Amino acid sequence: MSPPSPWDVPMAGHLPDLIAADVRKGSSFMNGWAIDLGNSHTRVARWDTATGTPRLLELPAICRQPGGEDPLQAPRLVPSATEIIAEPDWPARLGRWPVIARRWFLGRQAVIGRPALQRNAGMVLSGYVPAFKPYLDREARRPIARLGRRAFSARDVAQLFIRELLAEIKRTAGIRLRDVVLTTPVDAYETYRAELLQITRSLGIRRVRFIDEPVAAALGYGLGLSRDRRVLVVDFGGGTLHFALVALSAREAESGAARVLAKAGRPLGGNLVNEWLLDEFCRQLGFDLARHERNDELAFWRQLMLMEACRVKEKVFFQPAAVFHLTPPGHLRSDLAGSLDDFPWLEISRERLAEILRRHGLYDTLAECLDQVLGQAATNGAGEDAIDEVLMVGGSTLLPGVYPFFEKKFGRDRVRAWQPFEAVAYGACAYAAGSFSHADFIVHDYAFVTYDPRTHDKQYTVIVPRGTRFPTPPDFWRRQLVPTCALGEPETMFKLVVCELGGDEQHKFRWDKHGRLHQTGDGDPAAEPVIVPLNESNPTLGRLDPAHSPRDRRPRLEVSFAINDRRWLCASVYDLQTGKWLLKEGRVVRLL
């Protein structure tokens, strides 16, 4: 017997008791709350004053996966789906009164989030809306749902969703929000902000601030804004692909605004990729979807299979392969080419997924959008080299080949991609709390490689721990070293390979040097650290003259490392034997 849905539990208590309880508690005023409304998913973040960091609030009744810890499943995200309740009870009807709506959340007027998805997984009801944000900016009055004779506009649905979201925050955290920061697309019209302002004020929020999504992403990824930057934000989510090249400055960031230099977009996202996968599987099985497109039973089945396609897609982000369980309704199985037990090609690998994406033009679309943005930027006097950072947000940035596309174009040192789900919400939360820092810091650990003289095993010496603020003093790290003479021969060239180290608890996944995605940290306790050499092609830091003998174990070199204001790791190498500098503040690699 399945447990009752939280939406089926009747509201307890009488109205006077509820009002009295709310009055006794008093209204809660707390800074540091942010809501990132997305086309596919919504995020709620709050500032943790104890740790000085933002946190996503888990709303178990409506989030994707209550209690989930795998960051790649995005468990705390709330699907931006709404199902309007056809016949709300009397507290909900009373709760529509403006004077009540601004003070209390009485009853439920809509089902949102995961329950809305589950209730409409098969047959979609007329009062169900999978997304409202695309319409709120330019078509707020457009009807997007209907119950009987009544039509509901995008504005109506947005109000219902936000109302139930705020009510769930109150039930879960015990806080009635009165002060909140909302994220907005950088190209949104003022009407979008006006719509949200009217909705939130009608629901009792007294102070509303807005922050452009690129600014929030920059803050969420830890960028300091003490100097002007040009940042390319790649937002690739469930429904759309957007590129925005923006100019950020400290003054504009404090107001939550960004200046757009160029932009491009396409109606392409993870939902369309799911369609491609399902079509591919059905084609290989010889199952004709078009033949049954008006069949109600098939419509139900198709929704379930799209969810299965999404599961398989996300599995192969990390696993070499995953199996797609295609189980058509009984009377439709005759259309299949054979027995379901005889289809080994239903297993999909990461490479095969990349081939499907290539065949449908995903990578060509990325290139077209980037060329469009760079072309617009060039007319504004901003060339490709003028782009300081590339920020990747949205779950579809984890698709095979997407990160390598940008890494190849801009270099590993400019692409920030390790928190696609949280960056915008985290940045908005930091903005809400007024706790973002203008000081830059390094986000990964960096080490150089040496070899044990007896076992020849690799050893890693950390020279820049993550969290290091820069620029640093010239002797930030300084040691006296003995050349290893790894081959047992006199050493004439002093070489050090600098690596990026993965596996920390903060970043749950990393890309290796081949562009493959790996889980790290506590996402997979058995996972090996991801170590990426950065200067293997040019590791030489100086020439030893005379050569260093392998029998001489005395320190020969004094080596120091520092980070300049452009994130370059700079090395200085002093030969203790000759009293000469082999290298003075030479740039080795650029850090992230």
C-alpha positions as CSV (number, residue, x, y, z in Angstrom):
1,M,0.0,0.0,0.0
2,S,1.5,3.3,-1.1
3,P,1.8,6.1,1.5
4,P,-0.7,8.9,1.1
5,S,0.3,11.9,-1.0
6,P,0.9,15.1,1.1
7,W,-1.6,16.7,-1.2
8,D,-4.3,14.3,-0.1
9,V,-4.0,15.1,3.6
10,P,-6.8,17.5,4.7
11,M,-5.8,20.7,6.4
12,A,-6.1,20.3,10.2
13,G,-7.4,23.0,12.5
14,H,-10.0,25.7,12.4
15,L,-9.5,29.1,10.9
16,P,-9.5,31.0,14.2
17,D,-6.9,28.6,15.6
18,L,-4.7,29.0,12.5
19,I,-4.9,32.8,12.7
20,A,-4.1,32.8,16.4
21,A,-1.1,30.5,15.9
22,D,0.3,32.7,13.2
23,V,-0.1,35.8,15.3
24,R,1.6,34.1,18.3
25,K,4.6,33.2,16.2
26,G,4.8,36.6,14.6
27,S,6.1,37.3,11.1
28,S,9.7,36.1,10.4
29,F,12.0,38.6,8.8
30,M,15.2,37.0,7.6
31,N,17.7,38.3,5.0
32,G,19.5,35.9,2.7
33,W,16.6,34.2,0.9
34,A,16.6,33.8,-2.8
35,I,14.4,32.0,-5.4
36,D,15.6,31.1,-8.8
37,L,12.6,30.5,-11.0
38,G,13.5,28.3,-13.9
39,N,11.7,27.0,-17.0
40,S,12.1,23.4,-15.8
41,H,13.1,23.6,-12.2
42,T,13.0,26.2,-9.4
43,R,15.6,26.5,-6.6
44,V,15.2,28.0,-3.1
45,A,18.3,29.0,-1.3
46,R,19.0,30.4,2.2
47,W,22.1,31.9,3.7
48,D,23.7,29.8,6.5
49,T,25.1,32.4,8.9
50,A,27.0,29.7,10.8
51,T,29.1,28.7,7.8
52,G,28.8,31.8,5.8
53,T,27.7,29.9,2.8
54,P,24.5,29.5,0.8
55,R,22.4,26.3,1.0
56,L,19.6,24.9,-1.1
57,L,16.5,24.4,1.0
58,E,15.1,20.9,0.7
59,L,11.3,20.9,0.4
60,P,10.5,17.1,0.7
61,A,6.9,17.4,-0.3
62,I,7.6,18.9,-3.7
63,C,11.3,18.5,-4.6
64,R,12.7,16.1,-7.1
65,Q,14.1,13.5,-4.8
66,P,13.5,13.9,-1.0
67,G,16.5,12.9,1.0
68,G,18.7,12.5,-2.1
69,E,22.4,13.2,-1.7
70,D,23.7,12.6,-5.3
71,P,24.2,16.1,-6.7
72,L,23.9,14.9,-10.2
73,Q,20.3,13.9,-9.5
74,A,19.6,17.6,-8.4
75,P,17.5,16.3,-5.5
76,R,16.6,19.6,-4.0
77,L,15.3,21.2,-7.2
78,V,11.6,21.8,-7.4
79,P,10.0,21.0,-10.9
80,S,8.3,24.2,-12.1
81,A,5.1,22.3,-12.8
82,T,1.6,23.3,-11.7
83,E,-1.7,21.5,-11.6
84,I,-4.6,23.8,-10.7
85,I,-7.0,22.2,-8.2
86,A,-10.5,22.1,-9.8
87,E,-12.5,22.3,-6.7
88,P,-10.5,23.8,-3.8
89,D,-11.9,23.4,-0.3
90,W,-13.3,26.3,1.7
91,P,-10.0,27.4,3.4
92,A,-8.4,27.6,0.0
93,R,-11.3,29.7,-1.4
94,L,-11.1,31.9,1.6
95,G,-7.3,32.2,1.1
96,R,-7.9,33.9,-2.2
97,W,-9.1,37.0,-0.5
98,P,-6.3,39.6,-0.8
99,V,-6.3,40.6,2.9
100,I,-6.0,36.9,3.8
101,A,-3.4,36.0,1.0
102,R,-1.0,38.7,2.3
103,R,-1.0,37.2,5.8
104,W,-1.8,33.5,5.7
105,F,-1.7,30.5,3.4
106,L,-5.0,28.9,3.9
107,G,-5.7,25.6,2.1
108,R,-4.1,24.6,-1.2
109,Q,-5.1,26.1,-4.6
110,A,-2.7,24.1,-6.7
111,V,-0.4,21.1,-6.8
112,I,3.2,22.0,-7.7
113,G,6.6,20.3,-8.1
114,R,7.1,16.5,-8.1
115,P,3.4,15.7,-7.2
116,A,2.2,17.7,-10.2
117,L,4.6,15.7,-12.5
118,Q,3.6,12.4,-11.0
119,R,-0.2,13.1,-11.3
120,N,0.3,14.0,-15.0
121,A,2.9,11.4,-16.0
122,G,0.5,9.6,-18.2
123,M,-2.7,11.4,-19.1
124,V,-2.2,15.2,-18.9
125,L,-5.1,17.0,-17.2
126,S,-6.4,20.3,-18.6
127,G,-5.4,22.2,-15.5
128,Y,-1.8,21.0,-15.7
129,V,1.0,23.4,-16.8
130,P,4.6,22.0,-17.1
131,A,6.1,25.5,-17.3
132,F,4.9,29.1,-17.0
133,K,8.1,31.2,-17.1
134,P,8.5,31.3,-20.9
135,Y,5.1,33.1,-21.2
136,L,5.4,35.5,-18.2
137,D,7.7,38.0,-19.9
138,R,5.9,38.7,-23.1
139,E,2.5,37.0,-22.9
140,A,1.5,37.2,-19.3
141,R,-2.2,37.2,-20.2
142,R,-2.0,34.3,-22.6
143,P,-4.3,31.4,-21.5
144,I,-2.1,28.3,-20.8
145,A,-4.6,26.2,-18.8
146,R,-8.3,25.7,-18.6
147,L,-10.7,24.2,-16.0
148,G,-14.2,23.9,-17.4
149,R,-15.1,27.3,-18.8
150,R,-12.4,29.2,-16.9
151,A,-9.1,30.0,-18.6
152,F,-5.9,30.6,-16.6
153,S,-3.3,33.0,-17.9
154,A,0.5,32.6,-17.4
155,R,0.1,35.3,-14.7
156,D,-2.5,33.2,-12.9
157,V,-0.4,30.1,-13.0
158,A,2.7,31.9,-11.9
159,Q,0.8,33.3,-8.9
160,L,-0.5,29.9,-8.0
161,F,3.0,28.3,-8.3
162,I,4.7,31.0,-6.2
163,R,1.9,31.0,-3.6
164,E,2.2,27.2,-3.1
165,L,6.0,27.4,-3.1
166,L,6.0,30.1,-0.4
167,A,3.4,28.1,1.6
168,E,5.7,25.0,1.4
169,I,8.7,27.1,2.6
170,K,6.5,28.2,5.6
171,R,5.5,24.6,6.4
172,T,9.0,23.2,6.0
173,A,11.2,26.0,7.5
174,G,8.7,27.7,9.7
175,I,9.4,31.0,8.0
176,R,7.0,33.3,6.2
177,L,9.2,35.1,3.7
178,R,8.9,38.9,3.7
179,D,12.3,39.7,2.0
180,V,13.5,37.8,-1.0
181,V,15.8,38.1,-4.0
182,L,14.5,36.8,-7.4
183,T,16.6,36.0,-10.4
184,T,15.7,37.3,-13.8
185,P,16.9,36.5,-17.3
186,V,19.4,39.0,-18.6
187,D,17.2,39.8,-21.6
188,A,13.9,40.0,-19.8
189,Y,11.7,43.0,-20.3
190,E,10.7,45.2,-17.3
191,T,7.3,43.6,-17.6
192,Y,8.7,40.4,-16.3
193,R,10.0,42.1,-13.1
194,A,6.7,44.0,-12.8
195,E,4.7,40.8,-13.0
196,L,6.8,39.1,-10.3
197,L,6.7,42.2,-8.1
198,Q,2.9,42.3,-8.3
199,I,2.6,38.6,-7.6
200,T,5.0,38.5,-4.6
201,R,3.5,41.7,-3.0
202,S,0.0,40.2,-3.3
203,L,1.4,37.2,-1.3
204,G,2.8,39.3,1.5
205,I,6.4,39.8,0.5
206,R,7.3,43.3,1.4
207,R,10.8,43.7,0.0
208,V,11.7,42.2,-3.4
209,R,15.0,42.6,-5.1
210,F,16.1,41.3,-8.5
211,I,19.4,40.1,-9.8
212,D,20.3,39.2,-13.4
213,E,21.0,35.5,-13.8
214,P,24.6,36.1,-15.2
215,V,25.5,38.2,-12.2
216,A,24.1,35.6,-9.9
217,A,26.0,32.9,-11.8
218,A,29.3,34.9,-11.4
219,L,28.8,35.3,-7.7
220,G,27.7,31.7,-7.3
221,Y,30.9,30.5,-9.0
222,G,33.0,32.6,-6.7
223,L,34.1,35.4,-9.1
224,G,35.3,38.5,-7.4
225,L,34.1,41.7,-9.1
226,S,36.8,44.1,-7.9
227,R,37.6,44.6,-11.6
228,D,35.6,44.7,-14.7
229,R,35.1,41.3,-16.5
230,R,33.5,40.0,-19.7
231,V,31.7,36.8,-18.8
232,L,30.1,34.3,-21.2
233,V,27.2,32.5,-19.5
234,V,26.0,29.3,-21.2
235,D,22.6,28.3,-19.8
236,F,21.6,24.9,-21.1
237,G,18.7,23.5,-19.2
238,G,15.7,21.3,-19.9
239,G,13.9,23.5,-22.4
240,T,16.3,26.1,-23.9
241,L,19.9,26.9,-24.8
242,H,21.0,30.5,-24.1
243,F,24.3,32.2,-24.6
244,A,24.8,35.7,-23.0
245,L,28.1,37.6,-23.1
246,V,27.9,40.3,-20.4
247,A,30.1,43.0,-19.0
248,L,30.3,42.9,-15.2
249,S,31.6,45.6,-12.9
250,A,31.5,46.1,-9.1
251,R,29.1,49.0,-9.3
252,E,26.6,47.2,-11.6
253,A,26.9,43.9,-9.6
254,E,25.9,45.7,-6.4
255,S,22.7,46.7,-8.2
256,G,22.2,43.2,-9.5
257,A,22.5,44.3,-13.1
258,A,24.7,43.2,-16.0
259,R,25.3,44.9,-19.4
260,V,24.7,42.6,-22.3
261,L,27.3,42.7,-25.1
262,A,25.9,39.8,-27.2
263,K,23.4,36.9,-26.9
264,A,22.0,33.9,-28.8
265,G,19.6,31.1,-28.1
266,R,17.8,28.1,-29.5
267,P,14.7,26.1,-28.4
268,L,16.9,23.1,-27.5
269,G,17.3,21.4,-24.1
270,G,17.3,18.2,-22.2
271,N,13.7,17.5,-22.9
272,L,14.3,17.5,-26.6
273,V,17.3,15.2,-26.1
274,N,14.9,12.7,-24.3
275,E,12.7,12.8,-27.4
276,W,15.7,12.0,-29.6
277,L,16.7,9.0,-27.5
278,L,13.2,7.6,-27.4
279,D,12.8,8.0,-31.2
280,E,16.2,6.3,-31.6
281,F,15.2,3.3,-29.5
282,C,11.8,2.9,-31.1
283,R,13.5,3.1,-34.6
284,Q,15.9,0.3,-33.7
285,L,13.1,-1.8,-32.4
286,G,11.1,-1.2,-35.5
287,F,8.3,0.4,-33.5
288,D,6.4,3.1,-35.4
289,L,5.4,5.9,-33.0
290,A,3.7,8.0,-35.7
291,R,1.3,5.1,-36.5
292,H,-0.2,5.3,-33.0
293,E,0.1,9.0,-32.3
294,R,-3.6,9.3,-31.6
295,N,-3.8,6.3,-29.3
296,D,-4.5,7.4,-25.7
297,E,-2.8,4.4,-24.3
298,L,0.3,5.1,-26.3
299,A,0.3,8.7,-25.1
300,F,0.4,7.5,-21.5
301,W,3.2,5.0,-22.4
302,R,5.2,7.7,-24.2
303,Q,5.3,9.9,-21.2
304,L,6.7,7.0,-19.1
305,M,9.2,6.2,-21.8
306,L,10.4,9.8,-21.9
307,M,11.1,9.6,-18.2
308,E,13.0,6.4,-18.8
309,A,15.0,8.1,-21.6
310,C,15.9,10.9,-19.2
311,R,17.0,8.3,-16.6
312,V,19.3,6.6,-19.1
313,K,20.7,9.9,-20.4
314,E,21.7,10.9,-16.9
315,K,23.2,7.5,-16.0
316,V,25.7,7.6,-18.8
317,F,27.0,11.0,-17.7
318,F,29.2,8.8,-15.4
319,Q,28.6,5.2,-16.2
320,P,30.1,3.6,-19.4
321,A,26.6,2.4,-20.4
322,A,23.0,2.0,-19.2
323,V,20.1,-0.2,-20.3
324,F,16.9,1.3,-21.6
325,H,13.8,-0.7,-20.5
326,L,11.4,-0.3,-23.4
327,T,8.1,-2.0,-22.5
328,P,5.2,-1.1,-24.9
329,P,1.6,-1.8,-24.0
330,G,0.6,-5.4,-24.6
331,H,-1.5,-5.0,-27.7
332,L,1.2,-2.9,-29.4
333,R,4.0,-5.4,-29.0
334,S,3.1,-7.0,-32.3
335,D,4.6,-3.9,-34.0
336,L,8.1,-4.8,-32.6
337,A,10.6,-6.6,-34.7
338,G,11.0,-9.5,-32.3
339,S,11.1,-10.5,-28.6
340,L,12.1,-7.8,-26.1
341,D,14.6,-10.3,-24.7
342,D,16.5,-10.3,-28.0
343,F,17.5,-6.6,-28.1
344,P,21.1,-6.1,-26.8
345,W,21.2,-2.7,-28.7
346,L,18.9,-1.2,-26.0
347,E,22.1,-0.7,-24.0
348,I,23.4,2.8,-24.6
349,S,26.9,3.9,-24.0
350,R,28.3,7.3,-23.4
351,E,29.9,7.3,-26.9
352,R,26.6,6.3,-28.5
353,L,24.8,9.1,-26.8
354,A,27.4,11.5,-28.1
355,E,26.8,10.1,-31.6
356,I,23.0,10.6,-31.3
357,L,23.6,14.2,-30.2
358,R,26.0,14.7,-33.1
359,R,23.6,13.3,-35.7
360,H,20.8,15.6,-34.4
361,G,23.1,18.6,-34.7
362,L,23.6,19.5,-31.0
363,Y,27.3,20.3,-31.4
364,D,26.7,22.2,-34.6
365,T,24.1,24.3,-32.7
366,L,26.6,25.1,-30.0
367,A,29.1,26.3,-32.6
368,E,26.4,28.4,-34.4
369,C,25.4,30.1,-31.2
370,L,28.9,30.8,-30.2
371,D,29.8,32.2,-33.6
372,Q,26.7,34.4,-33.4
373,V,27.8,35.7,-30.0
374,L,31.4,36.3,-31.0
375,G,30.3,38.1,-34.1
376,Q,28.1,40.4,-32.1
377,A,30.8,40.9,-29.6
378,A,33.3,41.8,-32.3
379,T,31.1,44.7,-33.4
380,N,31.2,46.0,-29.9
381,G,35.0,45.8,-29.8
382,A,35.2,42.6,-27.7
383,G,37.2,39.8,-29.3
384,E,37.3,36.2,-28.2
385,D,40.4,36.8,-26.1
386,A,38.6,39.5,-24.2
387,I,36.2,36.9,-22.6
388,D,37.5,36.4,-19.1
389,E,35.3,33.5,-17.9
390,V,32.9,31.0,-19.3
391,L,30.2,30.0,-16.8
392,M,28.1,26.9,-17.5
393,V,24.7,26.5,-15.8
394,G,21.9,24.0,-16.4
395,G,21.8,20.2,-16.2
396,S,22.3,19.8,-20.0
397,T,25.8,21.2,-19.7
398,L,26.7,17.7,-18.4
399,L,25.8,16.0,-21.7
400,P,28.8,14.3,-23.4
401,G,30.9,16.6,-25.5
402,V,29.5,19.9,-24.2
403,Y,32.2,20.8,-21.7
404,P,35.0,19.6,-24.1
405,F,33.6,21.9,-26.7
406,F,34.1,25.0,-24.5
407,E,37.3,23.7,-23.0
408,K,38.8,23.4,-26.4
409,K,37.7,26.8,-27.4
410,F,38.6,28.8,-24.3
411,G,41.0,26.6,-22.3
412,R,40.4,24.8,-19.0
413,D,41.4,27.8,-17.0
414,R,38.4,29.9,-18.2
415,V,35.5,27.4,-18.0
416,R,33.6,27.0,-14.7
417,A,31.2,24.1,-14.8
418,W,31.2,22.2,-11.5
419,Q,27.9,23.5,-10.1
420,P,25.4,23.8,-13.0
421,F,22.3,23.3,-10.8
422,E,23.2,25.6,-7.9
423,A,25.4,28.5,-9.2
424,V,22.6,31.0,-10.0
425,A,20.7,30.3,-6.7
426,Y,23.9,30.4,-4.7
427,G,24.9,33.8,-6.2
428,A,21.4,35.2,-5.6
429,C,21.5,34.0,-2.0
430,A,24.9,35.6,-1.4
431,Y,23.5,38.8,-3.0
432,A,20.5,38.7,-0.7
433,A,22.7,38.3,2.4
434,G,25.0,41.0,1.2
435,S,27.8,38.6,1.9
436,F,29.6,38.2,-1.4
437,S,33.3,39.0,-1.4
438,H,35.1,41.2,-3.9
439,A,38.3,39.1,-3.4
440,D,39.1,36.4,-5.9
441,F,40.2,32.9,-4.8
442,I,41.4,29.7,-6.4
443,V,38.8,27.0,-6.5
444,H,40.9,23.8,-7.1
445,D,44.0,22.3,-5.5
446,Y,47.2,22.4,-7.6
447,A,50.3,20.3,-7.1
448,F,53.5,19.4,-8.9
449,V,54.5,15.8,-9.6
450,T,57.7,14.1,-8.4
451,Y,58.8,10.5,-8.4
452,D,59.9,8.4,-5.5
453,P,63.6,7.6,-6.2
454,R,63.2,3.9,-5.1
455,T,59.7,2.9,-6.2
456,H,59.3,5.5,-9.0
457,D,55.7,6.1,-7.9
458,K,54.2,9.5,-8.5
459,Q,54.0,11.8,-5.6
460,Y,52.0,15.0,-5.5
461,T,53.1,18.1,-3.6
462,V,50.3,20.7,-3.2
463,I,51.6,24.2,-3.9
464,V,48.2,26.0,-4.2
465,P,45.4,24.8,-2.0
466,R,41.8,25.6,-3.0
467,G,40.5,28.8,-1.4
468,T,43.8,30.7,-1.9
469,R,43.2,34.4,-2.4
470,F,45.2,36.1,-5.1
471,P,47.3,37.9,-6.0
472,T,49.8,36.3,-3.5
473,P,53.2,37.3,-2.2
474,P,56.1,36.4,-4.5
475,D,57.2,33.6,-2.2
476,F,53.7,32.2,-1.5
477,W,55.2,28.7,-1.7
478,R,59.0,28.2,-1.4
479,R,61.2,25.1,-0.9
480,Q,64.6,23.8,-1.6
481,L,64.5,20.8,-4.0
482,V,66.8,18.1,-5.2
483,P,66.5,17.2,-8.9
484,T,65.1,13.7,-9.1
485,C,67.3,12.3,-11.9
486,A,64.6,9.8,-12.4
487,L,66.5,7.8,-15.1
488,G,69.6,7.5,-13.0
489,E,71.5,9.9,-15.3
490,P,72.8,13.4,-14.6
491,E,69.9,15.9,-14.8
492,T,70.4,18.8,-17.3
493,M,66.8,20.1,-17.5
494,F,64.7,21.0,-14.5
495,K,61.1,20.0,-15.2
496,L,58.0,20.1,-13.0
497,V,54.5,19.0,-14.2
498,V,51.8,21.0,-12.5
499,C,48.4,19.2,-12.0
500,E,44.9,20.0,-11.0
501,L,43.7,17.7,-8.3
502,G,40.1,16.5,-8.0
503,G,38.3,14.6,-5.3
504,D,37.4,17.3,-2.7
505,E,34.0,17.2,-1.0
506,Q,32.9,20.6,-2.3
507,H,33.0,19.7,-6.0
508,K,31.2,16.5,-6.7
509,F,32.4,15.9,-10.2
510,R,35.2,16.8,-12.5
511,W,36.2,16.5,-16.2
512,D,39.5,14.6,-16.9
513,K,42.0,15.6,-19.5
514,H,40.0,13.7,-22.2
515,G,36.8,15.6,-21.4
516,R,35.1,12.7,-19.6
517,L,33.0,13.4,-16.5
518,H,33.8,11.7,-13.2
519,Q,32.2,11.7,-9.8
520,T,34.5,12.8,-7.0
521,G,34.4,13.7,-3.3
522,D,31.7,11.8,-1.3
523,G,29.5,11.4,-4.4
524,D,31.3,8.1,-4.9
525,P,33.6,7.0,-2.0
526,A,35.3,4.5,-4.3
527,A,36.1,7.0,-7.0
528,E,39.7,7.7,-7.8
529,P,40.9,11.3,-7.6
530,V,40.8,13.1,-11.0
531,I,44.3,14.4,-11.7
532,V,44.7,16.6,-14.8
533,P,48.3,17.5,-15.9
534,L,48.3,21.1,-17.2
535,N,51.8,21.6,-18.6
536,E,52.9,18.2,-19.8
537,S,53.8,19.6,-23.2
538,N,56.2,22.2,-21.7
539,P,57.3,21.3,-18.2
540,T,60.8,22.8,-18.3
541,L,61.5,25.5,-15.7
542,G,65.3,25.8,-16.3
543,R,68.6,24.3,-17.6
544,L,71.1,22.9,-15.1
545,D,74.7,23.8,-15.9
546,P,76.6,21.9,-14.7
547,A,74.3,18.9,-14.7
548,H,73.1,17.6,-11.4
549,S,74.5,14.1,-10.5
550,P,72.1,11.5,-9.2
551,R,74.6,10.7,-6.4
552,D,74.3,14.3,-5.1
553,R,71.3,14.4,-2.6
554,R,72.0,18.0,-1.5
555,P,69.4,20.6,-2.3
556,R,70.4,22.2,-5.7
557,L,67.4,24.5,-6.4
558,E,65.3,27.0,-4.4
559,V,61.9,27.1,-6.1
560,S,59.1,29.5,-5.2
561,F,55.6,29.9,-6.6
562,A,53.2,32.8,-6.6
563,I,49.9,33.7,-8.3
564,N,49.5,37.1,-10.0
565,D,46.4,39.2,-10.4
566,R,45.4,37.3,-13.6
567,R,45.5,33.9,-12.0
568,W,48.8,32.9,-13.6
569,L,51.0,30.5,-11.5
570,C,54.4,32.1,-11.7
571,A,57.6,30.3,-10.8
572,S,61.1,31.4,-9.8
573,V,64.0,29.0,-9.8
574,Y,67.3,29.8,-8.1
575,D,70.4,27.6,-8.6
576,L,72.1,27.3,-5.2
577,Q,75.2,25.8,-6.7
578,T,75.9,28.5,-9.3
579,G,74.1,31.4,-7.6
580,K,72.1,32.1,-10.7
581,W,68.5,32.5,-11.5
582,L,67.2,29.9,-13.9
583,L,63.8,31.5,-14.0
584,K,62.4,34.7,-12.5
585,E,58.6,35.0,-12.1
586,G,58.0,33.0,-15.2
587,R,54.3,32.1,-16.1
588,V,53.7,28.4,-15.9
589,V,50.0,27.7,-16.1
590,R,46.8,29.7,-15.5
591,L,44.7,28.5,-12.6
592,L,41.0,28.4,-12.0
